[in-house]
Amino acid sequence: GAAEKQNSLTSTLFFGARLWKGAELYINPEIAGGSGLSSAFGLAASTNGETYRVGDPAPTLYLARGYLKQTISLSKEYSKIEDAANQVSFKMPKKYLQFLLGKYSLADMFDNNVYSEGPRTQFMNWAILNIAAWDYASNVRGYDYAFTTITHLSDVTYKASLSLLPPVPNDAELNMDIRKEVAINLEFDKAYKMANKEGHIRLLAYYNYGHFGSYIQAIKMKESTGGIPDITTTRQNGKHKIGFGLNIDQQINKTTGFFVRLGWNDGKTETWCYTEADRTATAGISINGKKWKRPYDNIGLGWVVNALSKDHK
């Protein structure tokens, strides 16, 4: 058959302002268009992290992020933070407590990795960008309304969030009634040095609660009635999905580092927001362009294995 090809386009404006002491406001208008290969269906490790399962591939303007961040100092020691995307330059305390409220991506705050994070500058594959088995709460474009707390104590960081879920999988809207659908995410992040090289180990846990469909119920319904199992007919309130993840990055030298991600979820209820994987293992290596005087260049090689639970298969 004919070869398939698709194009994608994304562009984001980053506006940030410092309000009162420790308070920051960030707003990100974004335009996105294009389509994934095969409309991003049928592949857990979708190949283009800039595209989502949006029905209309025409470029569309929308609000990607709009949130307030409050930092409370827990120490008298500070370090200078320079301007960056969604970061206004200021003196950051070495120990702090942060609260974030508004619209952003949970992947902005959780499952971060020095060598495998943003599709615009590093790997593009969905299963390398994030833990594929982490069905993180979001709308169809990957954003969510959430409340997150971050406690940073020297080399240890604790994160927790409460966020919304869409009323149906990959919907553009989010259900504002947290009694019916809600997501909880927790993460422990430990920074360390091995042979004087920086590294991180992160442990993630998540709990999604909503009116999800059940794989085993769909199978039993098919066995009793015949035909093709339809998981949408088994959706009920009070269902949940739980999962865990391990995320490691390790510097090798000034230009090279490697990463590992492992993930698992219970595989009992339907995938709601991210991609079809209940078990995942990824590893890779990344080399920046400092040696050829282009430090923001990246060359990477990644390896991915994804799997489904027995009921999901």
C-alpha positions as MATLAB code, in Angstrom:
seq = 'GAAEKQNSLTSTLFFGARLWKGAELYINPEIAGGSGLSSAFGLAASTNGETYRVGDPAPTLYLARGYLKQTISLSKEYSKIEDAANQVSFKMPKKYLQFLLGKYSLADMFDNNVYSEGPRTQFMNWAILNIAAWDYASNVRGYDYAFTTITHLSDVTYKASLSLLPPVPNDAELNMDIRKEVAINLEFDKAYKMANKEGHIRLLAYYNYGHFGSYIQAIKMKESTGGIPDITTTRQNGKHKIGFGLNIDQQINKTTGFFVRLGWNDGKTETWCYTEADRTATAGISINGKKWKRPYDNIGLGWVVNALSKDHK';
ca = [
       0.000    0.000    0.000;
       0.910    3.662   -0.197;
       3.177    5.068    2.481;
       1.414    7.112    5.129;
       2.604   10.555    6.191;
       1.242   13.272    8.436;
       2.341   16.728    9.526;
       1.935   18.451   12.877;
       2.231   22.046   14.015;
       2.315   23.427   17.555;
       3.220   26.871   18.845;
       2.926   28.235   22.381;
       3.215   31.720   23.874;
       4.558   31.854   27.430;
       3.382   34.776   29.557;
       4.508   35.056   33.175;
       4.216   37.705   35.871;
       5.230   38.004   39.482;
       2.339   39.236   41.633;
       2.878   39.462   45.388;
       5.665   37.840   47.424;
       6.173   34.280   46.217;
       3.231   34.437   43.790;
       3.473   33.875   40.027;
       0.848   33.843   37.284;
       1.383   31.971   34.009;
      -0.784   31.979   30.871;
      -0.033   29.938   27.728;
      -2.144   30.448   24.608;
      -1.365   27.619   22.190;
      -2.107   26.691   18.606;
      -1.958   23.084   17.446;
      -2.834   21.231   14.287;
      -2.029   18.098   12.373;
      -2.647   14.424   12.968;
      -0.783   11.382   14.191;
      -0.139    8.431   11.913;
      -3.370    6.410   11.562;
      -5.105    9.201   13.524;
      -3.045    8.150   16.583;
      -5.114    4.964   16.943;
      -3.938    1.411   17.456;
      -0.443    2.074   18.771;
       0.379    2.435   22.476;
       3.743    3.972   21.601;
       2.296    6.653   19.322;
       5.076    8.210   17.280;
       4.379   11.948   17.588;
       4.044   13.448   21.071;
       2.869   16.750   19.608;
      -0.368   15.259   18.262;
      -3.432   14.031   20.119;
      -6.652   12.270   19.164;
      -8.350   15.462   18.001;
     -11.079   15.082   15.389;
     -10.203   18.234   13.431;
      -6.525   18.403   12.410;
      -6.842   22.065   11.364;
      -4.733   24.451   13.505;
      -6.802   25.551   16.518;
      -6.141   28.268   19.095;
      -6.905   27.428   22.746;
      -5.698   28.099   26.298;
      -3.162   25.415   27.159;
      -2.216   26.683   30.612;
      -3.433   29.350   32.990;
      -2.416   28.884   36.602;
      -1.267   30.541   39.808;
       1.818   29.357   41.709;
       2.565   30.328   45.305;
       5.966   29.581   46.835;
       6.507   29.631   50.595;
      10.106   29.639   51.788;
      11.162   26.985   54.311;
      14.800   28.117   54.547;
      16.983   31.212   54.544;
      19.240   29.926   51.762;
      18.434   30.902   48.173;
      19.651   30.233   44.628;
      19.073   32.391   41.548;
      16.556   31.003   39.042;
      16.833   32.435   35.533;
      13.965   33.224   33.161;
      12.601   30.216   31.290;
       9.320   28.924   29.905;
       6.785   29.368   32.724;
       9.492   30.524   35.097;
      10.084   34.172   35.994;
      13.576   34.930   37.292;
      13.825   35.198   41.071;
      15.625   33.879   44.151;
      14.343   30.378   44.863;
      14.678   29.136   48.439;
      16.662   25.912   48.844;
      13.700   24.465   50.758;
      10.141   25.449   49.899;
       6.463   24.620   49.776;
       4.533   25.350   46.572;
       0.846   25.397   45.679;
      -0.317   25.385   42.053;
      -3.929   25.936   41.040;
      -5.394   26.234   37.556;
      -5.033   24.662   34.134;
      -1.843   22.872   33.141;
      -0.606   19.387   32.260;
       0.059   16.892   35.039;
       3.085   15.867   32.963;
       4.475   19.357   33.672;
       4.712   18.445   37.358;
       5.021   14.640   37.483;
       7.186   12.017   35.765;
       9.808   14.603   34.796;
      13.086   13.359   33.347;
      16.201   15.288   32.358;
      16.787   13.229   29.202;
      13.280   12.279   28.111;
      10.513   14.819   28.500;
       9.535   17.338   25.826;
       8.574   16.270   22.258;
       9.805   19.566   20.820;
      13.387   19.109   22.016;
      13.857   15.422   22.915;
      12.045   12.144   22.182;
       8.655   12.285   20.427;
       7.292    8.801   21.181;
       4.419    8.797   23.704;
       5.834    5.795   25.584;
       9.217    7.523   26.022;
       7.859   10.983   26.868;
       5.992    9.593   29.885;
       5.325    6.282   31.586;
       2.920    4.711   29.086;
       1.019    2.860   31.829;
       0.370    6.189   33.619;
      -3.137    7.049   32.422;
      -2.697   10.637   33.570;
      -5.808   12.782   33.853;
      -6.260   15.261   31.002;
      -8.506   16.496   28.248;
      -7.915   15.437   24.650;
      -4.997   17.865   24.284;
      -3.222   16.744   27.454;
      -4.248   19.543   29.851;
      -6.266   19.515   33.057;
      -7.644   21.625   35.896;
      -5.685   20.630   38.982;
      -4.428   21.546   42.433;
      -0.862   20.457   43.167;
       1.377   20.762   46.209;
       5.161   20.445   45.997;
       7.382   20.185   49.074;
      11.086   20.469   48.271;
      13.562   19.638   51.064;
      17.156   19.831   49.797;
      17.538   16.660   47.680;
      14.047   15.225   48.264;
      10.766   16.418   46.721;
       7.230   15.289   47.535;
       4.378   16.016   45.120;
       0.619   15.471   45.370;
      -2.244   16.566   43.137;
      -6.017   16.438   42.835;
      -7.375   16.862   39.295;
     -10.380   16.388   37.024;
     -11.165   13.708   34.467;
     -13.137   14.017   31.204;
     -16.697   12.582   31.192;
     -15.776   10.267   28.283;
     -12.333    9.109   27.099;
     -10.244   11.820   25.439;
     -13.012   14.408   25.615;
     -12.214   18.098   25.148;
     -14.246   18.949   28.254;
     -13.587   17.976   31.889;
     -16.123   16.870   34.500;
     -16.220   19.538   37.233;
     -18.014   17.206   39.668;
     -15.199   15.484   41.593;
     -17.755   13.307   43.383;
     -18.194   11.414   40.104;
     -14.730   11.572   38.570;
     -11.398   12.534   40.091;
      -7.711   11.712   39.835;
      -5.056   11.629   42.571;
      -1.326   11.571   41.837;
       1.575   11.193   44.290;
       5.310   11.278   43.612;
       8.552   10.948   45.578;
      11.651   12.438   43.895;
      15.174   11.843   45.220;
      18.193   13.652   43.757;
      21.591   12.004   44.256;
      25.146   11.903   42.965;
      26.953    8.789   41.750;
      30.682    9.239   41.094;
      29.962   12.985   41.269;
      27.411   12.667   38.435;
      23.861   13.894   39.022;
      20.877   11.593   38.962;
      17.256   11.273   40.093;
      14.981    8.449   41.107;
      11.231    9.040   41.170;
       8.392    6.859   42.418;
       4.891    7.634   41.111;
       1.477    6.367   42.214;
      -1.908    7.321   40.772;
      -5.583    6.638   41.403;
      -8.330    7.460   38.880;
     -11.966    7.242   39.982;
     -14.914    7.495   37.609;
     -17.562    5.715   35.528;
     -15.158    3.534   33.564;
     -15.912    0.423   31.570;
     -14.677   -3.004   32.671;
     -12.785   -5.343   30.340;
     -13.876   -8.522   32.109;
     -17.523   -7.418   32.179;
     -17.394   -6.757   28.431;
     -15.939  -10.246   27.862;
     -18.637  -11.896   29.992;
     -21.352   -9.933   28.184;
     -19.986  -11.112   24.845;
     -19.927  -14.723   26.071;
     -23.586  -14.516   27.107;
     -24.944  -12.570   24.124;
     -22.419  -13.195   21.347;
     -21.001  -10.526   19.065;
     -18.080   -8.193   19.660;
     -17.340   -7.052   23.253;
     -18.317   -3.379   23.680;
     -16.718   -1.885   26.764;
     -18.799    1.297   26.526;
     -21.883   -0.693   27.563;
     -20.213   -1.652   30.872;
     -19.450    1.864   32.121;
     -20.556    2.327   35.727;
     -19.930    4.879   38.462;
     -17.499    3.956   41.198;
     -14.877    2.209   39.059;
     -11.189    2.923   39.528;
      -7.747    2.442   38.015;
      -4.536    2.373   40.053;
      -0.967    2.379   38.814;
       2.679    2.854   39.751;
       5.811    4.035   38.014;
       9.588    4.191   38.436;
      11.568    6.907   36.661;
      15.379    7.247   36.722;
      17.781    9.607   34.972;
      21.554    9.485   35.365;
      24.266   11.759   34.026;
      27.254    9.960   32.469;
      29.274   13.060   31.581;
      28.659   16.673   30.549;
      27.139   15.657   27.211;
      25.568   12.239   27.835;
      22.986   10.696   30.119;
      20.640    7.732   30.255;
      17.121    7.117   31.541;
      14.861    4.245   32.560;
      11.082    4.198   33.060;
       8.978    1.285   34.335;
       5.196    1.355   34.749;
       2.267   -0.841   35.766;
      -1.472   -0.359   36.180;
      -4.154   -2.860   37.205;
      -5.462   -3.196   33.629;
      -9.055   -3.782   34.763;
     -10.800   -0.682   33.434;
     -10.583    1.043   30.077;
      -7.856    3.504   29.192;
      -9.353    6.965   29.730;
      -6.819    9.661   28.860;
      -3.372    8.559   27.696;
      -2.491    5.432   25.728;
      -3.232    1.709   25.588;
      -0.571    0.164   27.827;
      -0.880   -1.564   31.196;
       2.776   -2.575   31.540;
       5.717   -0.624   30.151;
       9.506   -0.546   30.183;
      11.602    2.083   28.452;
      15.293    2.918   28.419;
      17.434    5.249   26.402;
      20.465    7.446   26.038;
      20.683   11.126   25.118;
      23.644   13.195   23.887;
      23.534   16.994   23.723;
      25.386   19.189   21.232;
      27.941   20.868   23.506;
      30.847   19.281   21.640;
      29.754   20.947   18.386;
      28.837   24.179   20.179;
      25.066   23.685   19.925;
      24.140   22.746   23.527;
      20.404   22.548   22.819;
      20.790   19.892   20.114;
      19.943   16.341   21.184;
      20.709   12.956   19.671;
      18.913   10.072   21.363;
      18.242    6.370   21.142;
      15.255    4.885   22.965;
      13.886    1.369   23.546;
      10.271    0.581   24.458;
       8.287   -2.517   25.420;
       4.555   -2.193   26.224;
       2.045   -4.860   27.202;
      -1.641   -5.272   28.045;
      -3.261   -7.035   30.972;
      -4.946  -10.404   30.321;
      -8.441   -8.867   30.385;
      -7.379   -5.943   28.199;
      -5.967   -8.292   25.541;
];
